[in-house]
Amino acid sequence: MSDPKLLNQLLRLLTELTEESDGYLEREDDSQLWYNRGYANGMAAALTALGHGEAVARTVAPDPYDRARDQQHLPWGKAYEHGREMGERETYEVVSA
């Protein structure tokens, strides 16, 4: 990605989603929090794969993905997985547009 403005926008969104979904693991009643956290983690995965892992690490702390993945058969876990898939896919789409 050669556009530093785009990277900064994506990192701001990543920060916002991560902060807004803080505590999602304790909120099984709120699938939207789980989706948002999954989306943020999908974004982080895509940005890391695109060579921006250092910027991601400076922006957000690593997330306990294993705990969320253990919930994937439940409604909130499905929301997380869907969010993760969409966050990763849409990050690639935005970067390659």
Order of alpha helices (4+ residues) and beta strands (2+ residues): alpha-alpha-alpha-alpha-alpha
